[in-house]
Amino acid sequence: MKIAFIGLGNMGGGMAANQVKAGHEVRAFDLSPEALAKAKENGCSTFDTVRDAVEGVDAVVSMLPNGKIVSSVYNADVIGVAPASAILLDCSTIDVATAIAVGEAASAAGYDAVDAPVSGGIAAANAGTLTFMVGGNDEAFARAKPILDAMGKAVIHAGGLGAGQAAKICNNMMLGIHMIGTCEAFAMAEKLGLDPQTFYDIASVSSGQSWSMTSYCPVPGAGPQSPADNGYQPGFAAALMLKDLRLAMEAAETAGVKAEMGERARQIYEAYVEAGNGGMDFSGVINTL
């Protein structure tokens, strides 16, 4: 299969490389010369424009920073340029309204399209063990799944257009809340004289257990290897967590939902990022407690 991959950052670069490993011909584009050079080392063909990259492809996969860029790229350089037989897969994390609008514009032009944001950080992108939450009709999902399988351990159909984004922001709102709670508990345990590993051993098999603790413990030396053991290098950057929490709060307001814990998590991560920690792993928020 001939696949255009648009966006080769920390996540997209590894994802594109996994498409090459799956035997596909990958036509890659990014604004960064360094990202393009790395993609070429990983077996991708590289192009100077999106329009050149999507010429004659069977699928377009994108991993882009925000909804404004996604809308611009698809409406200006993908829809009407890529063959109408191509399936379009946007794996970016963006607002639900933009995901629906882009998907509907693609559908109106005769394309199958899905929004397929991911759960999992840089390591999972490189390893091909991401989880994809997919929005789109049944036919589009069936076409998208084999492409996503090459990059993930789980590909789940969430519903119609926009449902993938809805699932992603709800999931990451929970993650932000859970991580802050985990950090507060470990900080309090230390102040009460508990050894971090001992507390981990107890809580990891008790009712306080969560992914944030047992897979991504924010305390160095406790639990399995995590960014905490590497000076809080991401991982999943705090700036990206803040982006997701802001999207979640926008969606909550639109839906008329009162998400008090989500709003408080947004405030905490906003302060953490504004203090200059946007490039640190989101679990590093423990250092502010």
C-alpha positions as CSV (number, residue, x, y, z in Angstrom):
1,M,0.0,0.0,0.0
2,K,1.2,3.5,-0.8
3,I,0.7,5.8,2.3
4,A,1.3,9.5,2.7
5,F,2.3,10.4,6.3
6,I,1.9,14.0,7.2
7,G,3.6,15.1,10.5
8,L,6.8,13.4,11.7
9,G,7.3,14.8,15.2
10,N,7.9,12.8,18.3
11,M,4.9,10.6,17.7
12,G,4.5,10.7,13.9
13,G,8.1,9.8,13.2
14,G,7.9,6.4,15.0
15,M,4.4,5.8,13.6
16,A,5.6,6.3,10.0
17,A,8.6,4.0,10.6
18,N,6.2,1.3,11.7
19,Q,4.3,1.6,8.4
20,V,7.6,1.0,6.6
21,K,8.2,-2.1,8.8
22,A,4.7,-3.3,7.8
23,G,5.8,-3.3,4.2
24,H,4.1,-0.1,3.0
25,E,5.6,2.5,0.7
26,V,5.5,5.7,2.9
27,R,5.6,9.1,1.4
28,A,6.5,11.5,4.2
29,F,6.1,15.2,4.8
30,D,7.1,17.5,7.6
31,L,8.1,21.2,7.9
32,S,11.3,20.1,9.8
33,P,14.3,19.1,7.7
34,E,15.6,17.1,10.7
35,A,12.3,15.1,10.9
36,L,12.4,14.5,7.1
37,A,16.0,13.3,7.3
38,K,15.2,10.8,10.1
39,A,12.1,9.6,8.2
40,K,14.4,8.9,5.2
41,E,16.8,6.9,7.4
42,N,13.7,4.9,8.5
43,G,12.9,4.0,4.9
44,C,10.4,6.7,4.0
45,S,10.4,8.7,0.7
46,T,10.3,12.4,1.6
47,F,8.6,15.3,-0.1
48,D,8.7,19.1,0.0
49,T,5.0,19.6,0.0
50,V,1.9,17.9,1.3
51,R,0.4,17.9,-2.2
52,D,3.4,16.0,-3.6
53,A,3.3,13.5,-0.8
54,V,-0.4,12.6,-1.3
55,E,-0.2,12.2,-5.0
56,G,-1.4,8.8,-6.1
57,V,-1.6,7.3,-2.6
58,D,-4.0,4.7,-1.2
59,A,-4.2,6.3,2.3
60,V,-3.2,9.6,4.0
61,V,-2.2,9.5,7.7
62,S,-1.7,12.7,9.7
63,M,-0.3,13.5,13.1
64,L,-0.5,17.3,13.5
65,P,-0.3,19.8,16.4
66,N,-3.8,21.2,16.5
67,G,-7.2,21.5,14.8
68,K,-6.4,24.7,12.9
69,I,-3.5,23.0,11.2
70,V,-5.5,19.8,10.5
71,S,-8.3,21.8,8.9
72,S,-5.8,23.8,6.8
73,V,-3.8,20.8,5.6
74,Y,-6.9,18.7,4.7
75,N,-8.9,21.5,3.1
76,A,-6.1,23.0,1.1
77,D,-3.7,20.2,0.3
78,V,-5.4,16.8,0.8
79,I,-9.0,16.9,-0.2
80,G,-9.3,17.1,-3.9
81,V,-5.5,16.4,-4.4
82,A,-5.2,12.8,-3.0
83,P,-7.1,10.3,-5.1
84,A,-10.8,10.1,-4.0
85,S,-10.2,6.3,-3.5
86,A,-7.8,7.1,-0.7
87,I,-8.8,6.7,2.9
88,L,-8.0,9.6,5.2
89,L,-6.9,9.0,8.8
90,D,-6.2,11.9,11.1
91,C,-4.4,10.7,14.3
92,S,-4.0,14.2,15.8
93,T,-5.6,15.1,19.0
94,I,-8.0,18.0,18.2
95,D,-11.4,19.4,19.1
96,V,-14.4,17.4,18.3
97,A,-16.0,20.1,16.1
98,T,-13.0,20.4,13.8
99,A,-12.7,16.6,13.5
100,I,-16.3,16.4,12.4
101,A,-16.0,19.3,10.0
102,V,-12.9,17.9,8.4
103,G,-14.4,14.4,8.2
104,E,-17.7,15.8,6.6
105,A,-15.7,17.8,4.1
106,A,-13.8,14.7,3.1
107,S,-17.0,12.6,2.9
108,A,-18.7,15.3,0.7
109,A,-15.7,15.0,-1.7
110,G,-16.1,11.3,-1.9
111,Y,-13.5,10.1,0.6
112,D,-13.7,7.6,3.4
113,A,-12.3,9.4,6.5
114,V,-11.8,8.7,10.2
115,D,-10.5,10.6,13.2
116,A,-8.2,8.2,15.1
117,P,-6.4,9.9,18.0
118,V,-4.0,7.8,20.0
119,S,-3.3,6.8,23.6
120,G,0.4,6.1,24.5
121,G,3.5,8.2,24.4
122,I,6.7,8.3,22.4
123,A,7.8,4.8,23.4
124,A,4.5,3.3,22.4
125,A,4.6,5.2,19.0
126,N,8.1,3.8,18.4
127,A,7.2,0.3,19.5
128,G,3.9,0.2,17.6
129,T,1.9,-0.4,20.7
130,L,-0.5,2.6,20.6
131,T,-4.2,2.5,21.3
132,F,-6.4,4.1,18.6
133,M,-9.9,5.4,19.3
134,V,-11.6,5.7,15.9
135,G,-14.5,7.8,14.8
136,G,-16.1,7.2,11.4
137,N,-18.7,5.0,9.7
138,D,-18.3,1.2,9.6
139,E,-16.9,1.1,6.1
140,A,-14.2,3.7,6.8
141,F,-13.3,1.9,10.1
142,A,-12.9,-1.4,8.3
143,R,-10.5,0.2,5.7
144,A,-8.6,2.1,8.4
145,K,-8.1,-0.7,10.8
146,P,-5.3,-2.7,9.0
147,I,-3.3,0.6,8.6
148,L,-3.8,1.4,12.3
149,D,-2.9,-2.2,13.3
150,A,0.6,-1.6,12.0
151,M,1.0,1.1,14.6
152,G,-0.9,-0.1,17.6
153,K,-1.9,-2.9,20.0
154,A,-5.6,-1.9,20.1
155,V,-7.8,-0.3,17.5
156,I,-11.3,0.4,18.8
157,H,-14.3,1.8,16.9
158,A,-15.7,4.6,19.1
159,G,-18.6,5.6,16.9
160,G,-19.3,8.2,14.1
161,L,-17.1,11.1,13.1
162,G,-15.7,12.9,16.1
163,A,-16.2,10.0,18.5
164,G,-12.5,9.2,18.4
165,Q,-11.7,12.7,19.6
166,A,-14.4,12.6,22.2
167,A,-13.0,9.3,23.6
168,K,-9.5,10.6,23.6
169,I,-10.2,13.8,25.5
170,C,-12.4,12.0,28.1
171,N,-9.6,9.4,28.6
172,N,-6.9,12.0,29.0
173,M,-8.9,14.1,31.4
174,M,-9.1,11.0,33.6
175,L,-5.3,10.5,33.1
176,G,-4.5,14.1,34.2
177,I,-6.8,13.8,37.3
178,H,-5.3,10.3,38.2
179,M,-1.7,11.5,37.9
180,I,-2.2,14.5,40.1
181,G,-3.9,12.3,42.7
182,T,-1.1,9.8,42.5
183,C,1.5,12.5,42.9
184,E,-0.4,13.9,45.9
185,A,-0.6,10.5,47.6
186,F,3.1,9.7,47.1
187,A,4.1,13.2,48.4
188,M,1.9,12.8,51.4
189,A,3.2,9.2,52.0
190,E,6.7,10.5,52.1
191,K,5.8,13.3,54.6
192,L,4.2,10.6,56.8
193,G,7.5,8.6,56.8
194,L,6.5,5.9,54.3
195,D,9.2,4.5,52.0
196,P,8.1,5.1,48.4
197,Q,8.7,1.5,47.2
198,T,6.8,0.2,50.3
199,F,3.9,2.5,49.6
200,Y,4.0,1.4,45.9
201,D,3.9,-2.3,46.9
202,I,0.9,-1.7,49.1
203,A,-1.1,0.7,46.9
204,S,-0.4,-1.2,43.7
205,V,-2.5,-4.2,45.0
206,S,-5.1,-2.1,46.8
207,S,-8.0,0.1,45.9
208,G,-5.9,3.1,45.0
209,Q,-4.2,1.3,42.1
210,S,-4.2,3.1,38.8
211,W,-2.2,3.1,35.5
212,S,-0.6,6.3,36.6
213,M,1.0,4.4,39.5
214,T,1.6,0.8,38.3
215,S,2.7,1.7,34.7
216,Y,4.0,5.2,35.1
217,C,4.9,5.8,38.7
218,P,5.9,9.5,39.2
219,V,8.5,8.7,41.9
220,P,12.0,7.6,40.9
221,G,13.0,4.1,41.9
222,A,9.4,2.9,42.7
223,G,7.6,0.6,40.4
224,P,8.6,-0.2,36.8
225,Q,10.9,2.1,34.7
226,S,9.2,5.4,34.0
227,P,10.2,9.0,33.0
228,A,10.7,9.7,36.7
229,D,13.8,7.5,36.5
230,N,15.1,9.6,33.6
231,G,14.8,13.1,35.1
232,Y,11.2,13.4,33.9
233,Q,12.1,13.5,30.3
234,P,9.0,12.6,28.2
235,G,7.2,10.3,27.8
236,F,4.2,12.5,27.4
237,A,5.1,16.2,27.7
238,A,3.2,18.4,30.2
239,A,2.4,20.8,27.4
240,L,0.5,18.1,25.6
241,M,-1.4,17.1,28.7
242,L,-2.4,20.7,29.1
243,K,-3.5,20.8,25.5
244,D,-5.7,17.8,26.1
245,L,-7.2,19.1,29.3
246,R,-8.1,22.4,27.6
247,L,-9.8,20.5,24.8
248,A,-11.7,18.5,27.4
249,M,-12.9,21.6,29.2
250,E,-14.0,23.2,25.9
251,A,-16.0,20.0,25.2
252,A,-17.4,20.0,28.7
253,E,-18.7,23.5,28.3
254,T,-20.2,22.8,24.9
255,A,-21.9,19.7,26.3
256,G,-23.1,21.4,29.4
257,V,-21.1,19.1,31.7
258,K,-19.7,20.2,35.0
259,A,-16.2,18.7,35.2
260,E,-14.8,20.1,38.4
261,M,-11.9,17.7,38.8
262,G,-11.0,18.1,35.1
263,E,-11.0,21.9,35.5
264,R,-8.8,21.7,38.6
265,A,-6.4,19.4,36.8
266,R,-6.3,22.0,33.9
267,Q,-5.4,24.7,36.4
268,I,-2.6,22.7,38.0
269,Y,-1.0,21.8,34.6
270,E,-1.4,25.3,33.3
271,A,0.6,26.6,36.3
272,Y,3.2,23.8,35.8
273,V,3.6,24.6,32.1
274,E,3.7,28.4,32.6
275,A,6.5,27.9,35.1
276,G,8.6,26.6,32.3
277,N,8.0,22.8,32.5
278,G,6.1,22.3,29.3
279,G,8.8,20.1,27.8
280,M,9.0,17.9,30.9
281,D,7.0,14.7,31.4
282,F,3.5,15.3,32.8
283,S,4.4,13.1,35.8
284,G,6.9,15.7,36.8
285,V,4.1,17.7,38.3
286,I,4.9,15.8,41.5
287,N,7.9,18.2,42.0
288,T,5.5,21.1,42.6
289,L,3.7,19.4,45.5
